[in-house]
Amino acid sequence: METLGWIGSILFALCALPQALHSIRHGHSDGLTWGFLGMWLSGEIFTLAYVASKQDVLPLIANYAANLVFLTIIIGFKIFPRNTSH
């Protein structure tokens, strides 16, 4: 079960990677609404705070920490787009 937990957490954490890479490559995060990004960020922070208070949840902590890194990149390009011509 531990292996399944790690596999699931890694896959779930990496699901934001394609969008982060897209934002980096294109220099913006257009197409993602602030409502979506705000709810995603809030969900990540609240769930990470909850999970961090539990024991034996390292896969989940790794998942939420990685997602926060990718989400920070995506939001950064939403706030500060590198170029405005697409």
Backbone as JSON, one array per atom type, in Angstrom:
{
  "sequence": "METLGWIGSILFALCALPQALHSIRHGHSDGLTWGFLGMWLSGEIFTLAYVASKQDVLPLIANYAANLVFLTIIIGFKIFPRNTSH",
  "N": [[0.83, -1.2, 0.0], [1.99, 1.2, 0.68], [3.67, 1.72, -1.49], [1.78, 2.11, -3.51], [0.63, 4.46, -2.53], [2.79, 6.25, -2.77], [3.2, 6.19, -5.57], [0.73, 7.19, -6.5], [0.77, 9.74, -5.26], [3.02, 10.91, -6.46], [2.25, 10.95, -9.16], [-0.02, 12.58, -8.95], [1.12, 14.91, -7.95], [2.73, 15.62, -10.1], [0.91, 16.28, -12.05], [0.47, 18.97, -12.4], [2.75, 19.8, -13.61], [2.89, 19.77, -16.55], [1.35, 22.09, -17.17], [2.79, 24.08, -15.83], [5.21, 23.96, -17.25], [4.23, 24.69, -19.77], [3.45, 27.32, -19.22], [5.96, 28.41, -18.67], [7.3, 28.02, -21.14], [5.68, 29.53, -22.92], [5.49, 31.92, -21.67], [3.35, 32.96, -20.24], [0.25, 32.58, -18.41], [-2.23, 32.6, -19.53], [-5.68, 31.85, -20.06], [-6.19, 30.4, -17.84], [-8.33, 30.89, -15.23], [-8.65, 33.35, -12.6], [-10.32, 32.54, -10.56], [-10.17, 29.73, -10.7], [-7.38, 29.35, -10.22], [-7.14, 30.54, -7.68], [-8.84, 28.95, -6.08], [-7.56, 26.5, -6.39], [-5.01, 27.06, -5.27], [-5.77, 27.73, -2.62], [-6.97, 25.31, -1.82], [-4.72, 23.61, -1.95], [-3.03, 24.75, 0.04], [-4.62, 24.63, 2.42], [-5.13, 21.87, 2.58], [-2.51, 20.86, 2.7], [-1.74, 21.94, 5.17], [-3.5, 20.54, 6.85], [-2.76, 17.85, 6.33], [-0.12, 17.89, 7.13], [-0.3, 17.83, 9.84], [-0.75, 15.24, 10.49], [0.37, 11.79, 10.95], [2.8, 9.71, 9.32], [2.45, 10.45, 6.58], [4.08, 11.19, 4.49], [4.16, 10.81, 1.62], [1.9, 12.31, 0.83], [2.5, 14.87, 1.78], [4.75, 15.43, 0.21], [3.49, 15.46, -2.27], [1.68, 17.71, -2.09], [3.5, 19.75, -1.56], [5.09, 19.75, -3.9], [3.1, 20.38, -5.78], [2.47, 22.97, -4.92], [4.83, 24.31, -5.6], [4.8, 24.1, -8.44], [2.36, 25.41, -8.92], [2.94, 27.95, -7.99], [4.73, 28.8, -9.96], [2.99, 28.84, -12.17], [1.08, 30.78, -11.36], [2.8, 32.92, -11.06], [3.49, 33.49, -13.74], [1.0, 34.21, -14.57], [0.54, 36.58, -13.22], [2.82, 38.08, -13.91], [3.33, 38.14, -16.95], [5.62, 37.1, -19.45], [5.64, 37.85, -22.11], [3.33, 39.67, -24.11], [2.26, 39.28, -26.56], [0.78, 36.75, -28.38]],
  "CA": [[0.0, 0.0, 0.0], [2.89, 2.35, 0.72], [4.1, 1.95, -2.87], [0.64, 2.71, -4.21], [0.52, 5.83, -2.04], [3.85, 7.04, -3.39], [2.93, 6.31, -7.01], [-0.4, 8.12, -6.64], [1.19, 11.09, -4.88], [3.94, 11.42, -7.48], [1.45, 11.27, -10.35], [-0.88, 13.72, -8.64], [1.99, 16.08, -7.84], [3.25, 15.97, -11.42], [-0.13, 16.67, -13.0], [0.59, 20.4, -12.65], [3.99, 20.05, -14.33], [2.69, 20.2, -17.94], [0.88, 23.49, -17.23], [3.92, 24.93, -15.43], [6.12, 24.0, -18.4], [3.55, 25.48, -20.79], [3.55, 28.73, -18.81], [7.36, 28.82, -18.84], [7.59, 28.08, -22.58], [4.92, 30.57, -23.6], [5.67, 33.18, -20.94], [2.11, 33.44, -19.64], [-0.72, 31.56, -17.96], [-3.55, 32.96, -20.04], [-6.59, 30.72, -20.2], [-6.51, 29.92, -16.5], [-9.02, 31.97, -14.53], [-8.23, 33.61, -11.22], [-11.14, 31.7, -9.68], [-9.57, 28.4, -10.7], [-6.08, 29.4, -9.55], [-7.35, 30.84, -6.26], [-9.38, 27.77, -5.41], [-6.5, 25.48, -6.4], [-4.02, 27.45, -4.28], [-6.37, 27.6, -1.28], [-7.09, 23.89, -1.54], [-3.39, 23.06, -1.68], [-2.53, 25.25, 1.33], [-5.42, 24.08, 3.52], [-4.92, 20.43, 2.67], [-1.16, 20.65, 3.19], [-1.76, 22.23, 6.61], [-4.18, 19.43, 7.49], [-1.97, 16.63, 6.19], [1.12, 18.05, 7.89], [-0.58, 17.54, 11.25], [-0.94, 13.8, 10.62], [1.58, 10.98, 10.96], [3.0, 8.76, 8.22], [1.82, 10.95, 5.36], [5.12, 11.81, 3.68], [3.79, 10.92, 0.2], [0.95, 13.4, 0.63], [3.22, 16.13, 1.98], [5.55, 15.62, -1.0], [2.54, 15.81, -3.33], [1.2, 19.08, -1.95], [4.65, 20.66, -1.68], [5.42, 19.85, -5.33], [2.02, 21.11, -6.42], [2.61, 24.39, -4.59], [5.93, 24.84, -6.42], [4.3, 24.26, -9.81], [1.31, 26.41, -8.91], [3.61, 29.25, -7.84], [5.23, 29.13, -11.3], [1.84, 29.17, -13.02], [0.53, 32.07, -10.91], [3.8, 33.95, -11.38], [3.33, 33.87, -15.14], [-0.32, 34.86, -14.71], [0.71, 37.95, -12.73], [3.91, 38.74, -14.65], [3.59, 37.46, -18.22], [6.89, 37.48, -20.08], [5.3, 38.57, -23.33], [1.88, 39.84, -24.23], [1.8, 38.89, -27.9], [0.73, 35.28, -28.45]],
  "C": [[0.87, 1.26, 0.0], [3.35, 2.72, -0.69], [2.99, 2.6, -3.68], [0.45, 4.18, -3.81], [1.56, 6.74, -2.68], [3.6, 7.24, -4.88], [1.8, 7.31, -7.25], [0.01, 9.55, -6.32], [2.11, 11.7, -5.91], [3.16, 11.82, -8.73], [0.58, 12.5, -10.12], [-0.05, 15.0, -8.55], [2.45, 16.56, -9.21], [2.18, 16.41, -12.4], [-0.1, 18.17, -13.28], [1.83, 20.74, -13.47], [3.76, 20.45, -15.79], [2.23, 21.66, -18.06], [1.99, 24.44, -16.82], [4.91, 25.06, -16.59], [5.52, 24.83, -19.54], [3.67, 26.97, -20.47], [4.98, 29.24, -19.0], [7.68, 29.0, -20.32], [6.93, 29.26, -23.27], [4.98, 31.92, -22.88], [4.41, 33.75, -20.33], [1.26, 32.26, -19.19], [-2.13, 31.96, -18.37], [-4.39, 31.69, -20.2], [-6.95, 30.08, -18.87], [-7.13, 31.08, -15.73], [-8.48, 32.14, -13.12], [-9.07, 32.78, -10.23], [-10.55, 30.31, -9.55], [-8.26, 28.39, -9.92], [-6.22, 29.66, -8.05], [-7.88, 29.65, -5.49], [-8.33, 26.66, -5.33], [-5.47, 25.8, -5.32], [-4.56, 27.29, -2.86], [-6.5, 26.13, -0.89], [-5.76, 23.24, -1.2], [-2.89, 23.47, -0.29], [-3.3, 24.63, 2.49], [-5.19, 22.58, 3.68], [-3.52, 20.1, 3.14], [-1.08, 20.9, 4.69], [-2.41, 21.07, 7.38], [-3.31, 18.17, 7.49], [-0.7, 16.7, 7.03], [0.93, 17.74, 9.37], [-0.74, 16.04, 11.53], [0.41, 13.08, 10.63], [1.6, 10.07, 9.74], [2.3, 9.19, 6.92], [2.85, 11.63, 4.45], [4.76, 11.86, 2.19], [2.83, 12.09, -0.07], [1.62, 14.76, 0.81], [4.07, 16.44, 0.75], [4.66, 16.06, -2.16], [2.15, 17.27, -3.24], [2.33, 20.09, -2.06], [5.03, 20.84, -3.15], [4.35, 20.64, -6.08], [2.1, 22.6, -6.14], [3.75, 25.04, -5.39], [5.44, 25.1, -7.84], [3.24, 25.35, -9.9], [1.89, 27.81, -8.77], [4.17, 29.71, -9.19], [4.08, 29.59, -12.19], [1.26, 30.54, -12.65], [1.51, 33.19, -11.2], [3.69, 34.42, -12.82], [1.96, 34.47, -15.43], [-0.2, 36.33, -14.3], [1.72, 38.73, -13.57], [4.2, 37.98, -15.95], [4.88, 37.99, -18.85], [6.65, 38.25, -21.36], [3.8, 38.65, -23.46], [1.37, 39.5, -25.61], [1.88, 37.38, -28.01], [0.68, 34.86, -29.91]]
}
